[in-house]
């Protein structure tokens, strides 16, 4: 059963790929959905046995890599951390598969799309069930390849192709750091197996490693390098630029990437490596700072955007920042708790946005929407639920997990923890503001679309609304149901040995005893953000435009995403293009081709052209040439042998 959880999506992908050759789209949709729903059922059973029952399972599949002293097994690891991710991945992915049947109904390559979705899911499952760093890296790269295929699925669009390439390249930057981190870990421990690494992490705390000519704390170097990999995959500040552009893919892809796969891989990896990172305090501080800055950065950008999917995308980036700074203050259970609740309400928001786009004839600009809530009431209600959960309103999923993260950051009683707390509170205010800005602009006010578009606005079919309803249940109840297990009194028993927190790192313990104002502040800020959004976009509708004009430099800074793309274009892209053009023109074209195939072919052409001119067609010319040849031959013979 356990192995089938991982391999059923792969089987579905292979069958769907084969069916795509004969354009049997319906059959491919049925096969992939059945495989994912079966995998979800088995994941629920695994969660009950491993997570609730406390019975970890390990399955040996094969000896994978053996080279000298290096050995990496292909082994599936099912502990609490794994089964939580199994629920998240298979749960969201199965709903996305089902939703895609309706959303992609007019596409001519539905079978290929479903094959890519299932392949993506398989790669993520390989990642979360890995028992060593090499196997994890295999799933890590598999997720990257599948994301390239999905983001660029509509490859005839230049924007989609560019976005896919951008995601691929930026993630390779992070993956280079990840690969170096794996090498550093092997240098320190002589193994890449998690059990051996975790058992010897404490003894290696004082170990030094030579890096770039300097003797540095080994675990700190390894931890920072591995976190660089997580920064790329989870779109943290500096390596985040690919995430908004990934919206060029179909909406189900956006939901899967942002809710359950890819971007959550970095958070999972950091939590998985908690037994090692706990002995690398500098690495944890860096994770906290980067996470906190990401949370506020994405929030400031999100409230200035107009593309409905990009607004939600930046909210993902911001929420991932929360998860990382939670892990940075050693509140790994809180990070995983928010990862789980976030998966449900973020998938709900993206699929709800997809229903809006579907209803509005593929329109994504909020400025061209409005006045549609009565025409698509179910989608409207689902977007409300997702937004309430995202903003962290009481009794919705995000309230329990986000507030626990902020309380843990405060309870850490460290400078970086306090920085994360206050930046997280500011991000909570902005999150509520742009969530209700989206709701008001998309559903309320006067219709801003054309009469033709408005005449075709309709609710999504049942195959698209059922996944929304299922995800809404998770967005409402997952926080309340999971609180005691994930971060409450049962936390230690539930997580078992899958997460390690040293006794001196007391953020999780003290988070339950913070002052009342710390508990109330995020809720007050969220409510204030909602009120301000209503005033700006429903009451005084001219206020946002006036504020943007008055604060033009600040607004432009936020609207242009802090100019990261322009900065990277100046520092990296343009020099790389110039170097590439020089190497192509002078190296490839002028040197290699000039003296190689092009030069040789040109020489042959010139020689043959000259020889062709000797072919005059006159017999006396040929007789004269033969005479000259005979004279030359006889002269050579005489000079060579005449003296003998």
N, C-alpha and C positions, 0 to 999 in steps of 0.2 A: 504493500500500500504506500509506504513512504517514498519509495523510488518512483512510483507512478505519479505522485504529485509533481515531480520535476519533469518527467519525460512525456506525460500526456500532452502538454502544449507543444512539444517538439513533434510528436506524432501528428497532431493536428496541423502543424505548420507544413510538414512534409506532404501530407495528403492534400491540403489546400493548394500547395504549390503544384502538385501533379494535376489536380483538377483545373487549375488555371490554364493549363496548356490546351484544354478542350473547352474553355470558357463555361465551365459548369459552376457558376457563381453560387447558386442556391445551395448546392450540395456542399461546397466549401464552407459556406456560412454555418450550415447545420453541424458539420463535423467539428469545426473549431469551437463553436459555442458549447457543444456537448462535452468536448474534451476539457474545456475550462471549467464548466459547471461541475464535472466529476472531480477535477483537481481541487476545486473549492470545497466540495463535500469531504474529501479526504483530508484537506487542510484543517477543517473544523474538528474532525476526529483526532488529528494529530495534536491540535491545540488542547483538546480535552485530556489526552493521554500525557502529553509532555508538559504543557503549561500548567494545567490544573492538577493533574495527577503527579507531577514531579518525576517523570520517568524519561530522561533523555535517551535518545536512540542514535546510534552510529552505524552506518551501512558502508562496508567496504565494497567498492565496485571493481577496482583494478589497480595494479601498480602502474603508475602513469609515467613518471620520469625517473630514471635511475642513471646517474652519471658520476662515477667515482664515489665520493662520500655523500653526494647530494641525492636525496630521494624525496619524491613527492607522490603521495598516494592520491588516487581518485576516490575520495571518501565523502559521503553525505553526512553532515552533522545536523542533528535535530535537537536543539536545546530550546529554552524558552525564547531567547532572542530570535531564533530561527522561526519558530512557529508563529510568533507575532507577525513577522514579516510575511510568512506564508498567507495568513489571513488577509493582510493588507493587499498583497500583490494579486493573489487569485481572486479575491473579492472584487476589487476594483476592475481588474482586467476582464473578468467574466461579464460585468455590467457594461464595460466599454465594448466588448465583442457584441453583446446583444444590441446595444444602442446603434452600433455601426451598421447593422442590417437595414435599419431605417434611414440613417443619415447618409449612407453611401449608396442608396438604392438606385440612383441615377448614374453612378459611375460605371465605366466600362471595364474596370479591372478590379472588381470587388473580391474575387478569389485571391488575387495577388496581395491585396490589402490585408485580408484576413490572415494570410500566411505570414506576412510581416508582423502583424500584431502578436500572433502566437509565438513566433520566433523571438520577438522582443521579450515576451513573458518568460519563455524558457531560459533566456540568457540571465534575466533577473533572478529566477529561481536557482540557477546554477551559482550565482553570486552569493545569495543569502544562505545556501546550504554548504558553502565551502568549508573545508576543514583545514585548509592551509592557504597561505598568501598567494601561491602560484595558481591554485584553482580559483581563488577569488579574483585574481587578475584576469583569468580566462573569461569568467562571467562578466567582469568589468568591461573588457574590450568587446565582448559579444553585445552587450547593451549599447556600446558606442556605435558599432556597425549597424545594428538594427535601427537605432535612432536616425542614422544617416539615411537609411532607406525610407523611413516613415516621414521624416521632415521633408525630404525631397520627393515624396510620392508623386506629387503633381510636377514631375520633372520638366514638363514643357514650359512651366512658368519660370522665368529667370530669377524671380525673387525666391522661389522655393529652392531652386538649385543652389543659389548663393547662400541661403540660410543653412541648408544641409552641410555645405562645405565649411561654413563658419563654425557650426557646432562641432564638426569633425576635427578641425584644426585646433580650436581652442581647447577641446578636451584632450587632444594629444599633448598639449603643453602641460596640463595637469598630470596626465598619465606618465610623462617622462619623470616628473618628480616622484610619482608613485612607484615606478620601476626602480629608481634609485633608492627609495625607501626600503623596498623588498631586499635589494642587495645589501643595504646597511644592516637590516635585521639578520640576514644570513651571516654577515660578517661578525655580528655580535654573538648570536646564539648557535651558529652552525646548523640551523634548521629553519624551515619555513612552516612547520607544523604548529598550529595554535597551542596545543597542550604543552609542548616543550618550551615555546616562547613564554607563555604565561607562568609556567612553573619556575622559570629562571629569571623572570623580570626583576624581582627584588634584588637578587644577587648581582645583576648587571647595572644597578642604579649608578654605581660609581665608575663604571667602565668608560674609558676614553676611546675615541676613534679619530683617526687622522682624516680630515676632510679639507680639501683645498689648501693643503700645507699646514693646517693648524690642528692642534689637539683639542677636541671638543667632547663634551658629554655625549656618549654614544646614543643613549635613549632619546635625548633631546633632538639630535640630528635626525634619527630615524623617525621620530614622531612628527617633526616639522615637514620632512619630505613626504611622508604618507598623507599628511593633512593637505599638502599642495594638490595631491591627487583628488582628495575629497573636495577641495575648492573648485576644481574644474568640473567635476561631475555634478556637484550640488550648487553650482552657479554662485559662489561666494564672491564678494567684492574683489575685483581685479580679474577674475576669470568668469564673470557673469554675463558678458556681452552676447553670448550665443543664445541665452534663454529667451529673451523677448522675440528674437528673430525666428525662433523655432515655431512661432505661431503661424508660419506660412504653411505648415502641414495641416491636414484635415483636423477638425476639432476633436474627434475621438483620440487622436494622437496626442494632442495637447493635454487632454485629461489624463491619459495614461502616463505620460512623461512627468507631469507636474504633481500627480497625486500618489502614485504607487511605485513607479519604477524610476530609474536613472537618477533624478535629483535626490531621491531618498537614499541612494546607494552610499553617498558620502557620509550621511548621518549614521547609517547602519555600520559602516566600516569603523568610524570613530568609536561607537559604542562597543563594537566587537573587540576592539583593541584596548578597551578600558583597563584590563589587567596590566598592560604595558604602559599606557599613557599616564596612569596614576603615579608612576615613578618618574614622570617627565613634567615637572610643574611649569617650566617655561613654555613648553608646547601647549599645555592647557591654557595658559594666559593668552598666548597668541590666538588660539581657537576662540576664546571668549571675546577678545577685541575684534577680530575679523567678523565674527557672528553678529556682534552688537552694531558694528558699522554697516554691515549688510542690511540689517533690519531697518535702520533709519534711512539708509540710502534708497532702498527700493520703495519705501513708503513715500518719500518725498517725490520720487519720480512718478509713482502710480497715480497720485491725485492730479497730475497734469495731462495724462494721456487721454486719448479719445477712442482708440480702438478697444472694443469691449474685451477682446481676448488678451490684449497687452496689459490692460488694467489688472486682470486676474493673474496674469503671468508675473507681474511685479509683486503682487500680493504673495505669490508662491516664494519668490526670492526673499521677501521680507520674513515670512514665516520660517523659512529654512535658517535664516539668521538667528531666530529665537531658539531653534533646535540646537544649533551649534554652540551658542553661548551657554545654553543649559549644560551641554556636555563639557564645556570648558570649565564650569564651576563644579564639576563632578556630579551633576544632577542627571546622570544618564537615564534613569527611569523616567524622569520628566521629559527628556528629549524624545524618548521612544513613545511616551504617552501622547505627546503632541504630534509626532509623526503619524500615529494611528488615527487620531481624531481628524487631523488635517486631511488625511487621505479621503475620508468620506465627504467632508464638506467641500473640499477643493474639486474633487471629481464631480460633485453635484453642481458646483458653480460653472465649471467648464462645459459639462453636458447641457446645463440649463442655457448657457450662452450659445451653445450650438443650436438649441431649439429656437432661440431668438433669431439667430442668423438664418436658420432654415425657414422661419416664418417670414422674415424680411427679405426674402429673395437674395440671400448671400450678402446682405449689407452688414458691415462690422463697425462702422463709424457711429458713435453715440450721437453725434450732431445730426445724423439723418434718421433718428428713431423718435420715439415718444408717442404717447397716446395709444398704446397697444395692450395695456394690462387687461382690459375687458375682453379682448379678442383671444388672448392666450392665458386664461386665468390660472390653469394648473402650473404652467411654466413660471408664471409670476409668483405663485405661492412657493414653489421650489427655490427660486432665487432669493426670496425672503428668508427662508430657512437657512440656506447656505450663507447668506450675508450675516445673519444673526450669529451663527456659529463662528464665522471668521472674525467678527468684531469682538467676540468673547462676551456676549450677553449671558446673564445668569440662566442656568439650566439647559443651555445648549452646549454641544461637545467642546467647542473651543474655549468656553469659560473655564472649565475644569483644568484643561491642560495648559493653556496660556498663562493663567493666573498662577499655576504651580511653578512654571518656569520663572516668572517675575519674582515670586516669593523666594524661590531657591537662590536666585541671583542676589537678592537683598540679604538673605540669610547667610551667604558665603562670607560676608563681612571682610571683603577684600576690595582694594581699589578698582580692579577690573570688574569685579562683581557689581559694585555700585554703578560704575559706568554703564554696564549692560542693563542694569535695572532702569536707570533714568532714560537711556536711549530706547529701551523696550517700551516704557510708558509713553514716550513721545510717538513711537511707531504705532502703538495701540490707538491713540487719538486719530492719527492720520488714516489708519486702516478703516476705522469706523466712518470717517469722513468720505473717503473715496468709494467705500462700499455703497453708501446711500447716494452718493453722487451718481454712481452707475445705475442704481435702481430708478432714481428719479428721471435721469436723462433717457434711459431705455424705455421705461414704461409709462411715465406720467407726462403731463403737459400737452401741448398741442402737437399733433402729428407733424413731423418735419420731413417725412418721406413723400414721394410723389403719390398721386392718387392711384396710379396703377399698382404700385407696390402695396399700398394700404389695402387695396381691394383683394389682394391675395394673402393677406395675413391670416394664418390659421394655426390651430393647435397641432402639435406633433402627433404622429400615429402612436398606437399602443406600444409597439416594439421600442419606441424611444421614451415614452413616459413611464413605463414600468421600471427601467433602471433608475430613473430619477426618484421614483417613490422609494425604492429599496435603499438608495444612497441617503435619502432624507432621513430614514429611520436611524442610520448610523450617525448622521449629522446631529440628531437630537439626543440620542440615548447612549452613544458610545462613551462619552465622557462620564456620565453618571454610572454606567455599568462597569466601566474599567477602572474607576478611581481607586478603589480599595486594593485591587490586584496590582496595578501599575505603580502607584505612588502612595498608597495608604498603609494600613497596619500589616497587610499581607505581603508587602513589597519584597521583603527579604526572602521569604519562602518562595514567592512566585518566580523571581528572577534567578534564584539559586546561584550557581557558579557561572552563569552566562555573563554577569556583570560584576565587576569588582570595584568597590569604593573603600579607600583606606579610612581608618577610624578618624584620622585628623582632618579629613574632608567631610565636613558635617552639614553641608548645605541642605541636603534632602531631609535630614533629621530636624534641623532648626526651621525649615520652611513652614512647618505646621504651627510654629509658635511666634510668627512675626507679628508686629503690632497691627491693630485693626485697620489703621489708615493705609497700610501697605496692601491689605486685601481689598479695600474699597477703591483705592485710587484708579486701578485699571478700568473698573466698571464706570466710575464717574467720568473718566476721560473718554471712554467709548460712547457714553450717552451724550457728552458734550460734542463729540465729533458728529454724531447723528443730527443733533439739533442744528449745528452750524451748517451741515449739508442741506438740510431742509430749508433753512433761512436763505441760503445762497442760491439754490436751484429750484425752489418752489415758491418762495415768497418774494424775495428781492432778486429777481433773475438777472438784473444788470450788474449786480455786485461782483461776481467772479471776473467778468470782463474788465470792469473798472479797476479791480485789484491787480489783475495781470498787467494792465497798462501802467499803473502806478509803480508796481514792483517789477518792471520789465526785466532788468538784469537777473534778478533772483528767479523769476518765472522762466526765463530763457534757459538759465542754468539747470533747473529741474526738468524742464520740457525736453532739453537736449541730453538728458541722462548723465549729467555732470560732465559731459563732453569726453567720456571715456572712448567712444568710437573714434572721434576726431583725433584724440591724443594717440591712440594706438595706430591709427592710419598714418600719422605724422612720424611716429617713432619706429614702427615696425613694418607697416605695409609698403609705404612708398620706398624706403631704402631697399626692402627685399625685392620690389618690382624693378628698381634701377639695377641692382646687382644681377638679378635674373636676366634682364635685357642685355646687360653687358656680356655676361657669360654666354648667352645665346648668340649674340651677334659676333663677338670676337672669338669666343672659344669654340662653340659648336659650328656656326656657319662658316666663319672665315678660316679657322684653323683645322678643325677636325674634318668638316666637309670639304673645305678648300683644298687640303692636302690629301684627303682620303678619297671617298667615293666620287665626289664631284670633280676633284682634281684629276684623278685617274681617268674618269670617263671623258673629261675635256681633253686630256692628253691623247687618248685613243682617237677621239674625234678629229683632233688636229692632224695627227699622223696619218689617219686613214684618208682625210681630205687631201693631204699632200700626195699620198700614194695614188689616190684616184686621178689626180691631174696627170700622172704618168701614163694612164690608160688613154692614149691618144686615138687609137684605132688604125694607125698607119703601120703597115708591115715593115717598112724600112726603119722605123724607129725601134721596133722590137729587135730587128736584125742587128742594128747598130748597138743596142744594149747588150745583146748576146756576144757580139764581138768584143766589146769592152770587158765583159765578164771573162771571156776566154783569155784575153791578154792579162788581166789581173791574176787569174788562176795560174797561168804559165809563169808569170813573173814571180809569184810567190813560190812555186815549185822549184824554179831555178835557184832562187835565193836561198831556199831551205835546203835543197839536196844537191845543188850543182857543184859544190866544192867537195863532195864525197868521192 
